Amino acid sequence: MAVALAVTRERRDGETRCAVTPDAVKKLTALGCAVTVEAGAGQGSSIPDAEFAAAGATVAADTHAALNGADVLLKVRGPTAQEISALKPGAIVVALLDAYREKDTVAALAKAGATAFAMEFVPRITRAQVMDALSSQANLAGYRAVIEAAHSYGRGFPMMMTAAGTVAAAKVFVMGAGVAGLQAIATARRLGAVVTATDVRPAAKEQVESLGAKFVAVEDEEFKAAETAAGYAKPMSAEYQAKQAELTASHIVKQDVVITTALIPGRPAPRLVTAAHVASMKPGSVIVDLAVENGGNVEGAKLGETVTTPNGVQIVGWANLPGRIASDASALYARNLTAFLGLLVKDGALTVDLEDEILKAAVVTHGGVVVHEGVQG
């Protein structure tokens, strides 16, 4: 008997992505799943219900019908209380749970007896690269951040030489050179900007320079040890932060566009740009804060808004930048999920091996309790 797999509409405000695409439906069906998609689930990603049906999915009229008897629920964001209440005992949920912040959702999933996997906890190992949803979505967020900056910036990005004179290239400073930052660098370079970037991880310097940008950082002994084994940035000392802040202040004042991307798992986003930095920038400058949903890297940024400061600087705080390129974001995320499902479905049956290093790292709730140490309490 096929594994009953459900995909429901995303109901979080502003969420336009979908957990599957028609191509993913075909692959999941071949894996041994019977896929049911709630009507309208693909609307935000420009996928009509008819395309899901043509790919072999059953289109259900509503959430309750989609979840009826489902063994597995696939989501982009964590499920709503209504969806959790409709799950059958022992059902599996796979989503970007935002488990550090969405503690109530995690607790409700545990209480419902669901086995929930957080895609943000998939480990950064070679075997799991195809399942790395954080990277796939951050890549698109970095691209979109530059597009948003270019839209808000009242001048061109490339240097343009005309009979009437020369237009200078925009100066773009990217703060944080992880997946999102590197894509932002590459995109800004493609648009012709002069790009600089900073990061506390020493490995980032070579990556930044390989994309044609200049690296800006205080490169002392603490900097050389500022990366975890998993490739994330470590929190830096107050002394280092002060030195880096001084360097940042002297650099930001010369920039036209600043894009901030710094996140530390399980912690509020670090403050990189202060009100004094913003006040030093030229009128018409633009700052895009990719970390605004986690508290923000920029003082004065507001979630879901563009703030114009008294000195004429725009601070862009749009939530869910991957959702602003929803068709591609859905396609990449669906491929991440399909690969992850390959660990759970073997020969057309659910086979959940929590000793598998990927599943062990990603599981959040199981057997009625919260099992992920970082989320407990």
N, C-alpha and C positions, 0 to 999 in steps of 0.2 A: 504494500500500500504506500502510495506517495506521501511525502512529508507535506503537510498543509502549511503553506507559507502565506502570510497576509502582509499587505502594504496599505496603510491608511493615509488619508490626507494629513498634511502637516497643518497643525492648528495654532502654532506659536505665531505671534504677531510678526509680520514681515518675512516669514519663511516661505520662499518660493521654490525651493528644491524638492526633489522627489527621490525616494530611496531606491527606486528601480527605473529602468528604461526598457523599452521593448527588446533591445538587444540583450539586456540582463535577464529578462523574462525567459528568452529562448535558452540561455545558458543554465539558468536555474531549473528549468524544466528538464533539460538534458541531465542535470545532476540528480534528478529524482524528486523534484518538488512540484506540487500542484499550486500554482500561484494565483492568489486572489487579490485584486487591486480595487480599492474603494473608488467609486466614481469621482472624477475631478481631481484625483491625486496628482496628476501630471500637468494640471492647468498652468501653474506658475512656471513650469519648464517648457511650455509649448508642446506638450505631448497629449493629444486627444485620447479619450477612452478607447476609441476604435483601433488605435495603433497597439494598445496593450492587448486588446482582444485578438487582433490579427497575429500577434506574437505568441498566442496560446494561453493568455491569462483569462481568468473569469473576472468580469467587472461587477462588483457588488454595489448595491444601491446606497448603502450607508455603512457606518463604522461597525455597528453590531453585526450586520450580515457579513462584512469582511472578516471579522474576528471569530465568527462562529466556528468552533472546532479547530482553530488555528494552532499548530504546533510551534510556529515561529512567527514573530512580528518584527518586521524591518521598518526602521524609522530613520529620519535624518536627526531630528531633535528627540529628546525623551518623550515618552508617551504621556498623554493627559490622564487625569484621574478617571475619566469616563472609559478610556481605553484599558487602563489597568484593571478596572472593575469587570471588564468584559473578557479578560484573559482566562483561559482554563487553567486549573492548577498544574504547575510544572511547565508552563509554556516558557519558551525562550524569547527574549527580547534583545535585539542588537540595534544600537543607535549611538550617536554622539550624545551621551547622557549628560555631559558637563557635570560629572559626578561630584566634583569638589564643591560646587556651588548649589547644585540642585539636590540638596540633602533630603528634602521632603519627597521628591520623586523616587529617589533611591530607597527610602524607608518604605514607601508604598509598594514598590516592586518586591521588596523582601517580604512584607506582610502578605502579599498576594501569592507568595510561593513561587515567584518567577525566577528563572535563571537569567540574569541580565548581564550582557557584555557591553562594555564601553569602548567604542572604537578609538577614542582618544588615548586609551591605555595599551593599544597594540604596541609591542616593543619595537624599538628601532634596530632590528636585526635583519640580515640579508634575506632570510627566508620570508620575512613579513613585509618586505618593501611594497609588494603589490597590494597589501591590505592597509597601508599607511594613509588613513583618511586625513589626518592632520596635515600631512605634507601635500596631499592632492588639493585640499581646499585652501591651504595657505598659499600655494603657488598661484592660484587664481586671485586670491585676495591681494597679493602683492602687485599683480598686473592691474587689477581694477583700481587699486589705490592711486596709481599713476594716472590712469584715465580720469578719475575723479579730480585729481589735482590739476590736470591739464584743462579740464572743463571749468574749474573755478578760477584758474589763473588768467588774468586779463591780457596776457602776452603769449607769444609763441615759444615753443621749446627749442627748436633748432636755430642755429645761426643762419640768417638769410641775407644774402648780398643782392641788392637791387640797385637800379639806376638812381633811385631816390635816397639810397643810403643803406647801411648795414644794420640789421637787427641782431643784437647780441643773444647768444644762447643762454637759456635759463640755467641757473645753478641749483641743483637738486642734492639734498643731503638726506641719506637714508640711515636711520638709526636702528640698528639691529639687522644683522646679516644672516639670519636663518633662511628658511625656504622662502618666506614671504619677502624678506628684504632683498634676497638675491634676485628674485623675479622683478621686484620693483626697480632694482639697479639696471637689469637687462632691458626692461621696458623703457625706462627713462633714457637710457643710452640710444635705444632704437629711435626714439623721438627726437634725438639730437641734443639732449641736455648735457651739460658738464656735471658729472656725478661724483660725489664723495660719499663715503659710508663709514660707519663705526660699529664696533661690536666688542664685547668683553672677552670673546673666545678667540684665542690666538689663531686657531685654524681658519678663522674667517678672513684673515688678511689676504692669504693667497687666493681665496675664492673671489673676494672683492676685486682684487687686481686683475684676475683672469678675465673679468667682465669689462675691463677698461675703466674702472673707477679708481679713485685715490682713497687709500685707507687712512682714517684719522683716529688715533687712540693714544693714550698714555701707555707705552709698552714697557712697563716695569716688571719686577719678579712676580708680583701678584697677578698681573695680566697673563703671564706665561702659564699659570696654573689655574686659570679661571674657566675650566670646562669639566663637566662631569663625564663619567665613562659612557653615559648614554648620549653624549653630544649636546647636552643642554648647558646654558650659562649658569654659573654659580652666583649666589648673592655676593656682592663685593663689599669690602670694608668701607667704613665711613671715610677713611683717609683717601682711599682710591677714588671713591665717588666724588670727593671734593676736588681732587686733581683733574678728574675727567670732566667735571662740571666747569672748571675754569677753561679747559681747552674747548669744550663744547660752546661756551658762551662767546669766545672769541671767533668761533667758526660760524655759528648760527647767524650772527649779525650780518654776514655777507651773503646769505642764501636767499633764493627766491621761493623755493619749495622745500619743506621738510616733511619726511614720511617716517613715522615711528612704528616699530613692529615688535617691540620687546615684550616677551612674556616669560614668566617662570611658572612651571606647573605647580598648581596647588597654592599659589600665592597671588596677592593683588599685583597688578602690573606695576613695574617700577616707574617712578616719576623721572622722566628724562628732560622734559622741557618745562621750565618754570615760567611764571608770569613775567619775570624780568627778561627771560630770553625772548618771549613773545613781544614784549614792549620794545626790544631792541631791533626788531625786524622792520624792513621797509614797508610802507603802505602798499597793498596789493599782493603781498606775500601770502602763501598758502601753507597750512600745516594739515596733514591727514593723519589721524590717530587710529591705527589699526587695533590698538588694545583698549579702545574705549569701553567695550563690553565687560572688560575685567578691571575697571576702575580708571583706565586711561594712563598713557605715558605723558600726557600734556595737561598742564594746569589750565583750567578753564574750558576744557573739552566737555561737551554735553552729548550724551548718548542720543543718537537719532537726529541731531541738529547740526547746522553750520552756524557757528558763532562768529560774528564780526567784532573785533576788539576796537577800542577807541582809537588806536593808531592804524586801523584799516587792514589788519591781518585777519584772514579767514581761517578758522579752525574747524575742519570737517570731521564730524564724529558719527558717520553712518555706521549702523550696525550691520552685521552679516554681509560683508562685501562679496563673498562668493555667491550669495543669493542674487546679486546684481548681474551675474553672468550665469544664470540658473541652468540653462541647457547644458553647458559644458560642465558645470559643477555637479549636476545630477549624474551625468554620464560617467565622470571620474569616480564619484562616490559609489555609484552602483557597481562599478568594477571592483572597488575595494570590498564592498559587501559580498559580492559573488565569490571572490577569492576566500574571504573569511568563512562563508558558508561551506566551502569545500572541506573545512576542518570539522564541520559539524554533521555533514550528511555524507554517509558512505554507503554505496550500493543501494541508494534509495531509502535509507533508514537513518534516523538520528543516532549518532554515536558521539556522545559528549565526553571527551577524555580531558578532564581538568588537570591532568599531569602534563599535557602538552604545554610547552613553554609559552606559546602565544595565548592559548585559552586561559592558562593559569594567570597570566599577567593582566588579561582583559576582563576577567569575570569580576563582577561587583557584588551581585547577590546570588545566593544559591541555598536551597534547603530551608528557606524561611528566614535567613539571616544575611546581614551585610558581611561579606567575606574579604573584601579588599581592605587591607590595613590602612591605606592612606585615606579612606573614606569613612572608616568606622569612627563613631563618636561625633 
